[in-house]
Amino acid sequence: MAVKTELDPAVAARLKRTPDGLVAAIVQEHGTRDVLMLAWMDDEALHRTLTTGRATYWSRSRQEYWVKGATSGHHQHVRGVALDCDGDALLITVDQTGAACHTGEHTCFFDDLPLASNGEGEQS
């Protein structure tokens, strides 16, 4: 039986979670500053990330924890974790090995959407 660990109460008190107990985790590559992906963490996933240095997330579809790279080999070694001013999002800075996106792309943000013109020939 796995032993459940506990997130530092001072950190836990600062989090503003979704109704299902999750906080958005924006993942950025340390070296390039590329935004790699968005994932979700609960208190346990954040605790595991902070204590192991391995990015650990909560899979909403599988309803289980996953360590990035455990099956793909595309690991994320955590360099830093920051909480935003509202407490509802985390910025996870990582050294990325391989692709971050499950599609095989380096980042999940590769599908640019068109911007409407602001009427002055520039995009806003």
SULNOR-V296395 format. One record per run of one state. SS is the DSSP state (@ for helix, = for strand, . for the rest). FROM is the first residue (numbers start at 1). TO is the last residue. If there is no record, write none. Layout:
SS;FROM;TO
SS;FROM;TO
//
This chain:
.;1;8
@;9;12
.;13;22
=;23;29
.;30;34
=;35;41
.;42;42
@;43;52
.;53;53
=;54;54
.;55;55
=;56;59
.;60;63
=;64;67
.;68;75
=;76;83
.;84;88
=;89;96
.;97;116
=;117;117
.;118;122
=;123;123
.;124;124
//
